[in-house]
Amino acid sequence: MFCTAMHPGKFARTITAAAGLIGMCITTALAGSVTGSVAEVQAHKHLGAASCASSTCHGSTTVYKDSNVMQNEFSVWQESDKHARAFEILKQPESQAITRKLGLSDATKAQVCLDCHTDNVPVALRGEKFQLQDGVGCEACHGGSENWISTHTNKNVAHGDNLKAGLYATEEPVQRAKMCLSCHMGTKDRMITHKIMGAGHPRLQFELDTFTWLNPHYVIDADYISRKGEFNGARDWALGQGVAAKNLLEQLTDNKTAWAGIFPELVLFDCHACHKRMGGNTWAQRPSTGVGPGVVRLNDANLVTFRHVLNVVDASAGARLREQTRALHRATTVSRDATTSAANSLKGTIEANLAKVSAFPFESASLGKVLASLLRDAEAGDYRDFAGAEQAALAAQSVVTGFEASGAIDKANADRLDILIDNLNTSVANGDNFQNARFVATLRALVQAAPR
């Protein structure tokens, strides 16, 4: 169910922007040692999706008027959320071909696949109704339910009490970002490696605000806000970029995962820096990297986009992030130690500013400044890498949605901006056909039409 009152037009644009992404829906559980959000999800027994399917729990076909939740969440997940079919994807010929190339026999039994396509908790944490075949079910995101399943729909039990019992705080944007990233980017504890990509796995991308609204099974109404706090999509986009950038740096600085033989782990680098046509003499400088031709650039898309967040929240922090990102690019051409040192400095800057970003209101005036900052980089040539342009387009989408939600524009202007957002999404719909000049011109048209 989609809350159009909060996010008019967001759902349709999100589906366009994310086409092809959700075919690789993945969960957060790991079979081995885990840390962070994944460990929290695995802290208690998982009773299985069937435990949530009762009509008096979340399996109703209609919305309950007198409940503090809709109680049709299971039905929505089962019918329209591709996470519910994540395990079934493993049976497809393409998935089986990937596992064969990796030297594995069956994608539905390989741990590296199950860790991503189902709620693959250890056997000791599986209840009687638990089934791997359920795919990415309720507890993959909301945590093992053994201690809160009987209380979380009870109006007389505070949400905070359910959190203490093991319910995962998906309403918190930083926690939600960690949850999504543990699948849609991978972490130092479970790398989605270049080897897996080389075997045929689709390229991954992530943007928190977009992913939040892909297949929602909740409504942000007065009751939601009273229990879980205000929702702000632009803030979630901003925090998601910071958490994603930090996650990249954590992978880059981890000695066990950042190297594969004599090479660094290439999944951390920009795909299109290598996977492009050999002819045509198309190389061009990206001003913010400071590196020349022939250098395989890090995939700094989230770092670049988080800089635009800080440019509005704290301009001095934004300038510092830009210089530190440039230093990181240069360090990759010097040594492993230099790269680790530069990455740790960057990580410190991000960590020091997340709370400030979380408290920032992201009102209409600041959203206009974000768009202007995006355009400045675009016109300077900093979106020649497709991944960066893709994130800039997703950022613009969240900003425009923020304008609409705040009432800063009337319906006619909202419709016009929606069309321009669709054009921008089209310009980054296919990395093989990406044209930087077209993207910049489309972004310019959007910024000129947006509120100032």
N, C-alpha and C positions, 0 to 999 in steps of 0.2 A: 504494500500500500504506500502511495506516495503523497507526501504532505505538500500539495501545491500552494497552500497559503504561505508556507515558509520558503519554498524554492520554486517559484513559477518558471516553467520552461527548463528547469535543470535536468529533469529525467530524460527528455528527448535528446538534449545536447550531450548528456553523459553517455548515452548509448552510442551515439555517433563517435564521440571521442575515444571510447573504450572498445570499439569493435575489434574483435580478434584477441583482446586481452584475456577475457574471462574464460576462454577455452582452456586455459591452464589454471583452473581454480585450485588453490592449495591451502592446506591447513597449517596450524602452527605447532603441531606436536612432533616431537623427536623421539626416536627409539633409544638413543643413547643419552649421554649427559647433556643437560640443558641449563640455560641460565635465563634471567630476565623474565619477560612476559610468558614465555613458553613454560618455564618452571612453575609459574603461578597457575597456569591452566591445568598443569598435570598434578597439582598438589593434592587433589581429592579424586575419588573414584568417579569414572564416567559411566553413567547408567544407560546411555544409549538414546538415540533420537526417538525411539518408540516410547520412551518414558515421558516425552513431552507431547505425545500425539493425542491424548485424551481430549474429548470435547469440552471437558471442564478445566483443562489446563491451557494448551496452545493449539489444539486441533480442531477448534470450532471452524465452521465454514462462514460464519458471520461474526461481526464485531460485537462484543459484549458492551452494553451501555453502562453497566454498573460496576465495571472492573477498572482497576488502575492500569491494566494493559488490554490490548485488543482481544487477546486469546485466540486469534486465528493465525498466529505467527508461524506455527508449524505448517499449516496449509499453504501459506504464501511461500515459505521456503521450499516446500516440496513441489509446488506447481510452477514457480517462476524463477527461483534462484538457482543459477548454474552450479553453485557449490554443492547442491544436492546430487548433482550428476558427475561430480569430480571423479569418483571411483570408476564409473562407467566409461569415462574417457580412456582409462587404461586398457580397455578391451579393444579399442579401435586399432586398425592396422598401423596407423602412423605411430601410435604409442608403442606398439609391439616392435616396430622397426627401430625405434630409438633404443629400446632395451637390448635388442640384438647387437646393435652397434657398440653398446657399452659392455658387451660380453655377458649379458644377463639373459635369463631364459624367458621370464614371464613378467610383464609389467604389473600384473595384479598381485604378484608375490614379492617383488623386489622392494627391499626396504627403502631404497633411495626414491622410489616412486610413491610408495605408501606414505612416507613421511610428508609428501606434498599433496597427495590426492585423497587422503582420508584422515580420520582422527586416530592416528597411529600411536595411541598410548600403550605403555607396557601392559602385558597380559594381566598382571596383578591389579591393575587399575580399571579393568573392564567389568561392568555389571552384567547381569543375566540377559538383558535385552540389547546389549551392545553388539553392533555389527560393523565391521570395516566397510561393508558394502554400502552403508549409508552415506559414504562420502564425507564431505566437510559439514558435519552436523552441528547442532546447537552448542554442544559442550566444547567443540574445537575452538570456539571464540569466547564463550561465556564461562568456561571452566567446568571442572568436574562438579556435578550437581548434588552429590550425596548429602551434603549438609544444608542445602538451601532449596531443594526442589519443592518441599512442602510449604515453604514460607514466602517465596518470591512473588507470588501473585496475591498475597494476603495484604489487604489495605492497612491492617493494624501492625504490620512489621515494617520498620524503617528500611529504606534502601541501604543505608549504611550498615545495618545489621546483616543484611544479605552479603554485602561485600566482605564483612569480617568472616562470614561462613564459607567464603571461597568463590563467590560470584565475581567474575572479572569486570573491571570498571571500563567497559567499552565506551561509555559516554565521555570519558576523559580523553581529549584528542591526542595527547602524547602517548598514553597507554594504547589507544586504538591504533595509532601509527606504528608502534612497536609490534603490535599484533599482526597487522597487515604486512609489514615489511619482513617479518620473519618468514613469510611465504613469498611475497611478490617481489622481493629483492634477494632474500637469503641473508643470513647473518654469519658471523665468524664461527658459530657453532654448527651451522649447517649451510655450507656453501652450495649455491646453484652454479656450478663451475662452467668454465669455457668448454671443458670436455663434454658436459651434458648438452651445452648449446651446439657444439660441433656435431653431436649425434642427431641433431634435428629439433631440439626443444625450441619453441618460439622465444623470441626476445622478450624480456620482462621490462615493465615500466610501472611506476607508481605515482599516484597523487591522491592524497587523503580525502579531500573534499569530493572529488569525483567518485572514488571507490565507496565512500560512505553512502552515496545515493544511487548506486547501481541497481541493487535489488532490496530496497528497504522493507522491513517488516515492522515498522513502528511509525508513529505519528508524533511530531513534536508539538504538543498542545500544552495547555496550562498545567495539566497534571504532570506531564513529563518534566516541565520546567521546575515545578515545585519540588520534585523528587531528585532531579539530576542537574539542574542548573540551565542557564541560557545556552542556546545553540547559536554559533556564529560561523558560517561556512568559510568566510574569508580568513578568520582566525585559524580554523582547522587546516585550510590550505597552507597557511604560513608556517604553522607548527609542523605539519607533515613534511614540508621541505627541509626544515631544520633537523628533524629526527632522521630523515632519509640521508641527508648529508653526513650526519654523525655516524650512521650505520655504515656508510661507504668507508669512512675513515677508520672505523673499528676493524673492518675486514682488511683494509690495506695495511694496517699496523700489526696484525696478528701473524706471528711467525709461522704458525702451523698451516694457515690457509692462504697467505698472500703470495706464496711461491709454488710453482710446479716445475720441478727440475731446475734447469738454468733460467727459466722464464718466470716473470711475475704471473700471478693469476690473471689471465687476460680478460676474464669476464668483468673486471673492474675498469676496463678501458673502453673507450668509445667504439662501438661496433663499426660505425661507418668510417672511422679513421683508416681501417684496413679493407673493409668489405665494400669497395667501390670500384668503378671501372678504372682499369690501368691506364687507358689512353685519355687524351683530352687535356692533359696538363691543367687540372682543375684545382690544385692546391692554392689556398689563400690564407693569409695570416688571420688569426683570431687575436685581437688586441690584448685581451685579458690573460692570455696564457704566457706570452713572452717566449714561446718556443718556435723553432723554425720548421722547415719542411722535413719530412722523413721521420718525425717523432710521433710515436703512437701516443695519442693524448688520453689522459684519464677521462672517464665519463663523469664530468663535473657538472652535469645538468642541474642537479639539486643544489649544489653549492652556488652556482650562478643564480638560480632563482631565489635562494634564501638571501642572497645579497640584496635583492630588490626589496625583500621584506625589511631587512635592517636599514636600508636607505631611507625608509619611511619611519621606522620605529626609533632608530638611533643612527643618524647619518655617520657619525664617527666610527661606530661599530661596522657599518656597511663598508666604509672605506678600508678599514682594517681587514675585513674579510676578503675584500678584493685583492689587496696586496698579499695576504697570506695564501690565497688560492694561486696567485701568480707564482709565488715562491714555491708552492708545492709542485706545480708543473715543471718548473726549472729543476727542482730537486730530483725528479724522476730521471733526469738526464745525467745526474751526478753519481749517486750511490743509493744503496738500500738504506743506510743509516741516515743520510740526508733526507730521504723521502719520509722515513718514520718520524724524524724530528719535526719536519714541516707539517706533516699530517697531525701530529699531536698538538702543535700550536693552534692549528685550525680548529681542532676538536674542542680545545679549551675555549676559544672564542664563541663557538656555537653553544656550548653548555652554559656559558656565562650569560647568554642572552635569551634562552628559551623562556625563562620566567617573565622577562620583560615583554616578549612577544605575546605570551599567554594573557597578560594583563592589558594589552593594547586594544582599544575599542574598534579599530578598523571601520571607522565611519566613512561616509561618502567622500569627504575631502581627501582622506588618506588613501582611499581606493583609487581615486584619480591620479594621485602621485605614484602609486604602484604602476599603473598603466604607462605613465610618462617615463618612468625609470626603465620599464621593459623596452619601450620604443627607442630610448637613447642607446641602449646596448645593441638593439637590432640594427639601427642605422650605422652604428660603428663597426658592424660586421661580426658581432659576437655570437650569432646564431647560425654560423655556417655548419656547425655540427647538428645533425638532425635531432639528436636527443635533447639538446638545449632548446631548439625551436619547439619541439613537442611539449616540453614542460612550460615554455612561455605561453603556448596556446592554451594549455590547461589552466595556467594562472589567470589569463585573461578571462576565461570562462567563469572562474570562481569570482573574479572581481565584478563582472557584469551581473552575475547572479546576486552579488552583494548589493549592487545598486538597486536592483529590482526589489529585493527583500526589504531594503531600508525606505522604499518609497521615494527615492531620489529622482526617479524618472516616471513619466506617464506611460500609458499603454502603447501609444504610437511610437514613442522613442524606444520603449522596451522591445517592441516587435522589430524595429530597425536594427537594434543592437543584436538581437537574436540571429537575424539574417547574417550580419557581419561575423558573428561568432561561428556560425555554420561555415562561412567561407574560410575562416581561419582554420577550423578543424579540417576542412577539405585540403588545405595547403600542406598539412602534415599527416595526411591519411596514409601515405605510402612513402617509406623512407627511400625506396629505390628511385622514386620520381621526384624527390624533394628538390625544390628550386628556392634558394635563399632569397632571391630578388622578389619572387612572387610572395613569399611569406612576409617579408618586410613591408611591401606595399599593402598587403591585406591588413597587417597589424596597424599600420599608419592610418588607414581608413577607419578602423575601429576606434582608435584613440581620439581621432578628430571628432568622431560622433558622440563620444562618451562625455558625461558631465565633467566639468573642470573643477 
